[in-house]
Amino acid sequence: MGNKLQLEGKNIHIIGLGAKGTGRACAEVLGRMGANITISDSKSPEILADEVGKLQGKGITFLLGDDAYKGIENANLVIPSPGVPMTIEPIRRAIAHDVPVLSEIEIAYRISEAPIIAITGTKGKTTTTTLVGLLLEACGIETYVGGNIGKPLIELAEIAPKDSILVAEVSSFQLEAVKNFAPHIAIFTNLYPDHLDRYDYSMELYLRAKMNLFRQQLSSDYIILHETLPEQKSILKFTDAHCVFVSVENEISNGVYIHDGVIYSGISGSVKKIADLKDIRLRGEHNLGNILQAIAAVNLVTDKVSEVAAAVLADFKGVANRLEEVDTINGVTFYNDSQGTTPIAVRMALAAFAPDKPVLIAGGRAKIADFTELGMDVVKYAKAVILIGEAADLISDAIAKADSNFPVYRSATLPDAVNKAFEIAGGSAVVMSPACASFDMFTNMEHRGDVFRAAVAELKKKNS
């Protein structure tokens, strides 16, 4: 949609060939556009054999292991994968030789014929992105959803026709190397401390990366913000886009809000009922905020959202591993929040059930040294906790400081924890929200979620 690239015959140097496929997608798409592709990765050829195999026979040059980054300063364009910091020496070398360094989403934006709705923030990105896609599809609009979830955006940009819409979840990492990227509609969910090791432990630098989402937007574009977002003033200084607000607490004109248990939208000029809260399956005020922003984005595209939203929201159980409703067994509903790897994420998950208190399953590999805050939140919002993994002692000690009588149980495995939680739930919900990384017991966060779902399924078999 902006500043089209002429790539035929150009030498493009791609950094990173990870399993998520961003580097591979860039190589394939840009190769089809006539570019000469070189891929560098510091990992060994043996480790990358599967990924290299997928690109064999396509005229791509691979520089792997010790050969990585050779000649990068002679490229016409460098595209780093999102996990690659802009501070590494090869990128600095390229910049010193006036070689443009642009992210994959920037290239996707420049080749896309379709308008883009892009979502960023610390929490809620995936849920909001998914809902925007579902609502657009329910309105009969051809929609492609990807970016930081699903397929790389460049892969979708290549095939999306101009009368369709691209919906993209974008991370701060992806936004670090953009220049002209300007989605027609931008959503900023919230800002909490995360990934700060990448930003010199500075929230200001973290926010600055996020704000690249809308710096280049025009007055004909839109940005959707929560009315109470603390960073609102800072954000609005850096965009010419028209701001649309949403509110969980207050009625607002020309926005989306909740009043007396009903979601309303005034975006189309007249106020229209969207859905009753009682019919929505997603739990928690934070998810209500995600819902409002998704509705606002779709309502900026079509008035049909008021006709389809109630049915979509009544059917939506949540995104995998993000307070996902898994199943109900004898009155006990299990929720998978494997993505909840920080204390603030666990607080949000537990608070979603207030005033009822769920049984919490937590633990894993600690990402922080001090769980004091988590201990207080567990005592406040949970009925009991079952701990697994390496951080069990740290979390147990923090809970004991908050309330020495709070019921704490230990389990050796996640399936054992699921069984114990069912035993003590007494009709309360069970929430796995670990407050920890997964790598002590699982391959990754997704694997942990898979094991949780499998354990719930096995428990259901035993109790059916």
N, C-alpha and C positions, 0 to 999 in steps of 0.2 A: 504493500500500500504506500510505501514511501521510498524515494531515492533508489530506484531500481539499480541492481548491480549488473554490470557487464562482466561475465565470468569466463566466457569462452577463451581458452588459451592462457588464463591466469594461473599462477602458481599459488596454490592454497595449502598452508601448513596447519594441520589439525593436531591439537595436543590432547591426548587421552583416548584410550580405546577400552573404556570400562564396560562392564556387563550391562549397564543401563542403556547403552546403545546410542548415546548422543553423538559420539565421534563417528560411529559407523553410519548413522543416518545422514550426517553432514557429508561424509565421503560419497555415499551413494547418490544423494540428491544433487550435489554440486558436480559430481562426475558426469551425471546425465546432462548437466547444463554446459558441458564442454571444458570444465576446469581440470587442471593437472593437480592431482591430490597426493600430498605426502602426509603420513600419519606418524607422529612421534609419541612414544610412551616409554617411560623409564623402566617399566617392568620387563622381565625377561621374555624372550620368544616362547619359552616353554609355558609360562603362565598364561600368555595371551594366545596360545595356539588355536583355541576355539574361535575367538573373535577374529583373528587373522584369517582363519579358514572360511569364514562367512564372506570375506571380501576378496578372496583369491580370484584371479582371472579378470579383474576389473581395472587393470592398469594402474593400481595404487602402489606407491612407494612406501615401504614400512621402515622406519628407523626406531629400533627397539633396544632396550637395555642401554649399554654404553654408547650406542650410536644415536640415541635420541637427541633431537633438536639441532643436529648438524645442518648448517646452512639456513637456519630459520630467518636470519637477517636478510636473506635474499628473496624471501617470499613476497608476493603481492598482497597477501592477507593471511593473518593468523587467527584461528578460531580455537580458543581454549574450552575444554569441557568444564561444566559448572564446578566440579570439585577441585579444579586447579586454581590456586591463588594467583592474583595478578602480580604478586610480588616476586615470583620465582625468576631466577636469573635469565632463562631463555626468553621470557616475555619482556623483561626489562631490556634485553639485548635487541629484540625486534623493535620495540618502541624507540630506542636510541637511534635506530636506522630508519626511522619514519615509516615503519611498516604498520598499517592499521591492525589493531587487535579488537575483534568484534565477537560478541557472544553468538551462540546458535540462535537465540530468540531474535536477535537483531537481524540476522540473515533471513530468518523465517518471515519477519515483518516486511522485509524489503522485497521478497518474492511473492508474498501472499496477494491474491486477488480478493480475498474475503476480509471483511472487517473483523477486528479482534476484540473480545472481552477478556481482560486479564485481571487476575486476582493475586494479591500478595498480602503479607502480614505474617505474624509469628504463628498464631493459632487460627484454625478454622479455614485455611486455604482450600484444603481438599474437599471438605464438606460443601463449602460454598461453590466451588468450581463444579462439583458433581451435580449439585442442585440446579445451577444455571443451565447445565447441559440437559438435564431431565426436563426442566420446564420449557426450554426452547423446543425440544423434540415433541413434547406434548402439544405445543402450539403449532406443530406442523412445519417447523423450520429445520432445514438440513443443517446439522450441527456436528462439529468435530471437536472433541475434547482431548487435550493432552498437555504437553509442557513438562512441568515437574511431576506430573502423574501420567501414566499411560505412555503413549507414543511421543517421541520428541516433536516439538512444534514444527520444525522444518519439514518433517515427513508429511505432516498434515497440510502445511501451507502449500506444498507442491501440488496437491490434488484437490483442495477445496475450491469449488467454483465461487464466483464473485457474489452470487445471491445466497450463499451459505454463511455461517458464522463460525469462526474459530474461538473456542473457549480455552484459555490457557491459565493453569496455575504456574506462577513464576516465583522463584525464590530470590533472596538477596544475592546469592552466588550468581545466578543467571543474569541479574541486573547490573552487575559490576562493569560489564564491558558492552554497554549499549550506547548508541549515539543518537539515532533518530527514532528509536522505538517509541511509538505513540499509539496505544490501543484506543479505539473509539470509546470504549467504556472501561474504566479502571475501578477496581474495588480494593480498598485497603481495610483489612479486617481489624487489626490491633497490633500492638507492639509490646513484647515482653523480652526479658533477657534470654538470649539463645545464640548459639554460634559465636559468642563474643571473642573466642580465641582467634577467630579470623579477622576481627576488627579491633585489635589492640585493647580488648576489654572495654570498648567505648560504645555506649548506647548511641551517641551522636553519630559515630561512623556507621553503625549498623542501620540507623534510620536513614542516613544519607544514601546508602546503597538502595534501600527500599524505595526512596523517593524518585529514583530513576525511572520508576514505572510511569510517572505522569509529568515529568519535567518538560517533555516535548509535545504534550497535548495542546490542541488548539481550543478556542472558545466554542467551537462546534462539537467538541468532545465532552465526555462526562466523567466525573469522579464521584464515587459513592462512599460516604463516610458515616460512621456512627456519630450521632449528635454529641455524645459525651466523650469522644475520643480525645485524650489529653494532648495528642500531637497535632490536633486539627489546625491550629493557627500556623504552626511551622509548615505543615503540608501545603496549605492554601497560598502561602507566599511563593511557592515554587511551581505553580501550575496556572495556566489560563483556562483550564477546563471548567465547565459549569458544574457546581457541586450540588449533589442530591443527598439529602440526609435521611437516615433511618433512625427510629427510636423505639426502644423496648418500653420506655417509661412515659413519654409525652406525646400528645397529639402534635403533629407538625404539618404545615401546609406544603404541598408539592413534594411530599416524600412518602415513605412507608412507615407505619406505626401500629401500635397495639392499643386498643381501647376496649375495656370491659370484656376481655377474653376473645377479642376478634382482631384479625389483621386487616388493616385498611390501606389502600394506596390512593394518593391524590395526584400521582404523577401525570396521568392523562388529562388533567384539567378538572374532572369531577371525581369526588371521592367514591371509590368502589370497594365493596367487601371482597376480601381475598379468601379467607379461611377462618374457621373457628379453632382456637388453640386446643380445645379438648379433643379434636380429631387428629392432632399431629403426634406422630410416634417419637420423634426425636426428643431427648430429654435435655433440660438445662437452659438457663438464660443465655449462655454463650451460643448455644445452637439456635435459639430464637433470633439472635443477632445475625447469624449466618443466613438464616431463612429470609429475614427482611432484606438483606443486601442482595440476595439472589433474586428475590421478587422484583426489587427495584431495577436491577440490571435488565431483566427480561421485559419489564413494563416499559422501559425506555425503547425497546425494540417493537413491542406489539401489545395491544390492549387485550389480546386473547388470554393473557396470564390470569385474569380474574375468572375465566371460565374453566381453567385446567388445574390451577394450583392446589385446590382443596384435595382433589383426587391424588395428585402426585405426592403431596405431603402426608396424606393418610397411609400411603403405601411405602414410604421411604423409611427404612429401618436404620439408616446411617451407613457411613462408609466403613469398609473393613478396617478394623483395628482402631477406630475412633469412636468410642462409646457406641459400638455396634451391638444392636440387640441380636443375640444369638439364638436363644430358645427359652421356653418356659417349661419347667418340670414340676408338677404338683404344686403349682402356685409360686414357684421360685423362678424369677427371670434372670438370666445370665447375660452380662454385658462385657464385651471385649474392648478394652481401651489400651491395647498393647502399645499404642503410640504415646501414651502418657508417661514420658520418661523424666519429667521434672515435677517438683512439688506443686507448682502452680497448676500444671495439667491435672494432677490428682485432685487438687482442691476443686477445680471446675467440675470434674467428673462426679465427685461425691456430692457437691452442692446441688447438682442436677436432680437429686432425689429428695432434697429437703421438702417437708419436715421429716419424711421417713429416712431412716438410716440403713444403708446397705452394709453387707459384709464385704470387706475389701481384701483382695489378694494383691500383695505387693512384694517387691524385692527383685534383686538381680545384681548387676554390677554397678556399683556406685559411680555417679557422675559428679557428685559433690561430696564434701567432707562433713557437712553439718546438716543433719536432718531435723533440727529443732522445729522449724516451721512446719514440716510435714507431720511431726508428732502431734503438734497442737491441732492441726487440721483433722487428723485421723480421729482424735478424741472428740472433736466437735461434731464431725459429720458422719462418722461410721459407727456401726453397731459392734463390730469386732474386726480383727485383722488376722490374716493368715500370711506368714512371711516365708519366702523361699529365697534361695540364692545367696551370693556372697555378702550382700549388704544387710542380711537379716539382723545381725547383732546391732549394727549401727541404728537401724530403724527402730528396733525393739527398745534400745536405750533411750532414744528420743521420745518414744511414746510413754515410757515409764516416767520420764521427767515431767511430762504433761499430766499424767494420771497413772499412778502406780497400780491402780486396780483395774485399768482397762484390759479387756480380754484379748490376749495375744497368743496365737497358736503358731506352730512351726510345721512345715511339711518339706519332705525331701525332694519332691517333684511337683510340677504343676498339676498333673492329673490328681495326685494325692490332695493337693490344696483345693481343687474343684470339689472332690468328694467331701472333704471336711467342711467346706463352705456350705454345701447343700445340707449337711447334717445339722449345722448350727443356725441356719438362716431363719427357720421358723416363719416362712412366708415372705421374708424380706428379699430384696434383690441382692444379687452377687455381682460385684464389679471387679474385674482385673484391671488395675491401673498401677503399673509397677513402680513408678517414680525412679526407675533405674534403666540402664542399658541392658541388653539381652544377652551379651556375648559370653557370660559365664556358663549359660546352660543351653543357648540356642544359637543358630546361625545368624539370625538377625531378628528384628522386630516382627517381621511378617511370619517367620517360622514360629515365634512364640504365640502369635495369634492363631496359627494353624493348630498348634498343640492344644491350645485352650478350647477351640471349637471341637476338636476331635474328642477331648475329654468330656465335654458337655454331651456330645452325641452318644458316647459310650455310657455315660450316666443315665441318659434317657432310656437307652435299651434296657438297662437293669431295672428301671422303675416304670416300665410300661406294661 
